[in-house]
Amino acid sequence: MAASLCLFSRCNVLRAAPRLLQLRPPLVTPRRGRKSRADPPAKSKAGRIKEPPPVDPEELVVVKARYREYGAVLGALRAEFKEEVLRKQYEEKVGSLAAERLKHETEEHRMLMAWNDAENARLCKLREERYVREQQEEEQQKWQEAIALEASLHEFRKEREQEILQLQEEAKHFITPENLDQRIEEALDNPKTYNFAIDKEGRVAKRTIVP
C-alpha cells in the first residue's frame, strides 16, 4: 500500500513538473557540487576510518630507485642541453660564428646605407622638382593677379574719366554769376509747370495753365 502511494505521488509530481517549471523558473541552475566544510559526513560513512592502502616494502624500494634513476637521467639531459645552448651563445659572441656574424652585419649595414643614400637622392630630386613647380605656379599666380589688378585699375580710371566728362558736359548748363541774368530771362520767357496729372498709361491727362 505504501509503495503504491509513493508511486502515485511520484507520478503526480512528474505530471505537474512542467507546469511548475512554467509557473516559476528556478533562480539558480541546479548542479552537483562538493560539500562545504560545515556539512556533516554521510550517515553511511559516519563511523568509517580512512586508512592508507597497504604498500609492499620491496615494491617501494624498487619505485624509489627508479625515481632516483629518472631524476638523474633528466638532470643529465638538462645539463647537456644547457651546455649546448651556452656553447652556441659563446660561439656567437666570441667564437668562430662571431666573425661571420660581424661580416654579415657589416654587409647588411653597407647595403642599407646604399639604399638610404639612393632613397635620399630620389626624395631630394622630387623635392627640387616640386619646389621648381611651386615657384612656377607662384610666379604664374602673381602674374595673373597683376594682370587682373591692372585691368581693374584701367576700368576704374575709365569710369572716373567718363564721370568727369559727364560732369564737364553738365557744367555747361550750370547757373553762374555770368549767365544768371540770361537764365532768368529764359525762365520768364519759357515758364514751366510741374502741376499735372497722368493716366494709367503715363500720359499727361491734365495740366495747370500757368497765368
C-alpha positions as CSV (number, residue, x, y, z in Angstrom):
1,M,0.0,0.0,0.0
2,A,2.8,2.4,0.9
3,A,4.7,1.5,-2.3
4,S,1.6,2.2,-4.4
5,L,1.0,5.6,-2.7
6,C,4.7,6.5,-3.2
7,L,4.5,5.6,-6.9
8,F,1.2,7.6,-7.2
9,S,2.7,10.6,-5.6
10,R,5.8,10.4,-7.8
11,C,3.6,10.2,-10.9
12,N,1.7,13.3,-9.8
13,V,4.9,15.2,-9.3
14,L,6.2,14.2,-12.7
15,R,3.0,15.3,-14.3
16,A,3.0,18.6,-12.5
17,A,6.7,19.3,-13.0
18,P,6.3,21.0,-16.5
19,R,3.6,23.3,-15.2
20,L,5.6,24.1,-12.1
21,L,8.6,25.0,-14.2
22,Q,6.4,27.2,-16.4
23,L,4.9,29.0,-13.4
24,R,8.2,29.6,-11.5
25,P,11.5,29.1,-13.3
26,P,14.5,28.1,-11.0
27,L,16.6,31.0,-9.8
28,V,19.8,29.0,-9.7
29,T,20.8,26.4,-12.2
30,P,20.8,23.0,-10.5
31,R,24.2,21.3,-10.4
32,R,26.0,18.8,-8.4
33,G,28.9,20.2,-6.4
34,R,31.1,19.4,-3.5
35,K,30.0,19.6,0.1
36,S,31.2,22.6,2.2
37,R,33.3,22.2,5.4
38,A,30.3,22.7,7.6
39,D,28.3,19.8,6.1
40,P,28.3,16.7,8.3
41,P,29.5,13.4,6.8
42,A,27.1,11.0,5.2
43,K,25.4,8.5,7.5
44,S,26.8,5.6,5.6
45,K,30.4,6.9,6.3
46,A,29.9,8.3,9.8
47,G,32.0,5.6,11.5
48,R,34.4,4.9,8.7
49,I,38.1,5.4,9.4
50,K,40.2,6.1,6.3
51,E,43.4,4.1,6.2
52,P,46.1,4.4,3.6
53,P,46.4,1.5,1.2
54,P,49.0,-1.1,2.1
55,V,52.4,-0.7,0.4
56,D,54.8,-3.6,-0.4
57,P,58.2,-2.7,1.1
58,E,60.0,-4.5,-1.7
59,E,58.0,-2.6,-4.3
60,L,58.6,0.7,-2.5
61,V,62.4,0.2,-2.7
62,V,62.2,-0.5,-6.4
63,V,59.9,2.5,-7.1
64,K,62.3,4.8,-5.1
65,A,65.3,3.5,-7.0
66,R,63.6,4.1,-10.3
67,Y,62.6,7.6,-9.3
68,R,66.2,8.4,-8.4
69,E,67.3,7.0,-11.7
70,Y,64.7,9.1,-13.6
71,G,65.8,12.2,-11.8
72,A,69.4,11.6,-12.5
73,V,68.8,11.0,-16.2
74,L,66.6,14.1,-16.5
75,G,69.2,16.2,-14.7
76,A,71.9,14.9,-17.1
77,L,69.8,15.8,-20.1
78,R,69.1,19.2,-18.8
79,A,72.8,19.8,-18.1
80,E,73.7,18.6,-21.6
81,F,71.1,20.9,-23.3
82,K,72.2,23.8,-21.2
83,E,75.8,23.3,-22.0
84,E,74.9,23.2,-25.7
85,V,72.9,26.4,-25.5
86,L,75.7,28.2,-23.6
87,R,78.3,26.9,-26.1
88,K,76.3,28.3,-29.0
89,Q,75.9,31.7,-27.2
90,Y,79.6,31.8,-26.6
91,E,80.5,31.0,-30.2
92,E,78.1,33.7,-31.4
93,K,79.7,36.2,-29.1
94,V,83.4,35.5,-29.3
95,G,83.8,32.3,-31.3
96,S,84.0,31.4,-35.0
97,L,80.5,32.5,-35.6
98,A,81.1,36.0,-34.3
99,A,83.3,36.9,-37.3
100,E,80.8,35.6,-39.7
101,R,78.0,37.4,-37.9
102,L,80.1,40.6,-37.9
103,K,80.8,40.3,-41.6
104,H,77.1,39.7,-42.3
105,E,76.1,42.7,-40.2
106,T,78.7,44.9,-41.9
107,E,77.5,43.9,-45.4
108,E,73.9,44.4,-44.4
109,H,74.8,47.8,-43.0
110,R,76.6,48.8,-46.2
111,M,73.6,47.7,-48.3
112,L,71.2,49.6,-46.0
113,M,73.3,52.7,-46.2
114,A,73.5,52.5,-50.0
115,W,69.7,52.1,-50.2
116,N,69.3,55.0,-47.8
117,D,71.6,57.2,-49.9
118,A,69.7,56.3,-53.1
119,E,66.4,57.0,-51.4
120,N,67.6,60.3,-50.1
121,A,68.8,61.3,-53.6
122,R,65.4,60.3,-55.1
123,L,63.5,62.2,-52.5
124,C,65.8,65.2,-52.9
125,K,65.2,65.2,-56.6
126,L,61.4,65.1,-56.1
127,R,61.7,67.9,-53.6
128,E,63.6,70.1,-56.1
129,E,61.1,69.3,-58.8
130,R,58.2,70.2,-56.5
131,Y,60.0,73.4,-55.4
132,V,60.5,74.5,-59.1
133,R,56.9,73.6,-59.9
134,E,55.6,75.6,-56.9
135,Q,57.8,78.5,-57.8
136,Q,56.5,78.5,-61.4
137,E,52.9,78.2,-60.1
138,E,53.5,81.1,-57.7
139,E,55.0,83.3,-60.5
140,Q,52.1,82.4,-62.8
141,Q,49.6,83.3,-60.0
142,K,51.4,86.6,-59.3
143,W,51.4,87.4,-63.0
144,Q,47.7,86.7,-63.3
145,E,46.9,88.8,-60.2
146,A,49.0,91.7,-61.6
147,I,47.1,91.5,-64.9
148,A,43.7,91.4,-63.0
149,L,44.8,94.4,-60.9
150,E,45.9,96.3,-63.9
151,A,42.6,95.6,-65.7
152,S,40.6,96.7,-62.7
153,L,42.6,99.9,-62.3
154,H,42.2,100.6,-66.0
155,E,38.4,100.1,-65.7
156,F,38.3,102.3,-62.6
157,R,40.2,105.1,-64.4
158,K,37.9,104.8,-67.4
159,E,34.8,105.1,-65.2
160,R,36.3,108.1,-63.4
161,E,37.2,109.7,-66.7
162,Q,33.6,109.1,-68.0
163,E,32.2,110.7,-64.9
164,I,34.5,113.7,-65.2
165,L,33.4,114.2,-68.9
166,Q,29.8,113.9,-67.9
167,L,30.3,116.4,-65.1
168,Q,32.0,118.8,-67.6
169,E,29.2,118.4,-70.0
170,E,26.6,119.1,-67.3
171,A,28.7,122.0,-66.0
172,K,27.9,123.9,-69.2
173,H,24.3,124.2,-68.1
174,F,25.1,125.3,-64.5
175,I,23.9,128.7,-63.3
176,T,26.8,131.0,-62.7
177,P,27.1,134.7,-61.9
178,E,28.0,135.4,-65.5
179,N,24.8,133.8,-67.0
180,L,22.4,134.5,-64.1
181,D,20.5,137.3,-66.0
182,Q,20.3,135.2,-69.1
183,R,18.9,132.2,-67.3
184,I,16.3,134.4,-65.5
185,E,15.1,135.8,-68.8
186,E,14.9,132.3,-70.3
187,A,12.8,131.1,-67.4
188,L,10.5,134.1,-67.7
189,D,10.1,133.6,-71.4
190,N,9.5,129.8,-71.1
191,P,7.5,129.2,-68.0
192,K,7.1,125.5,-66.9
193,T,4.7,123.9,-64.6
194,Y,5.0,120.6,-62.9
195,N,1.5,120.6,-61.5
196,F,-0.1,118.0,-63.8
197,A,-1.9,114.6,-63.6
198,I,-1.1,111.5,-65.6
199,D,-3.3,108.5,-66.5
200,K,-2.6,104.8,-66.1
201,E,-0.5,104.7,-69.3
202,G,1.7,107.6,-68.0
203,R,0.3,110.3,-70.4
204,V,-0.3,113.8,-69.1
205,A,-4.1,114.0,-68.6
206,K,-4.4,117.4,-67.0
207,R,-2.1,120.3,-66.6
208,T,-2.4,123.5,-64.7
209,I,-2.2,126.5,-67.0
210,V,0.5,129.0,-65.9
211,P,-1.0,132.5,-66.0
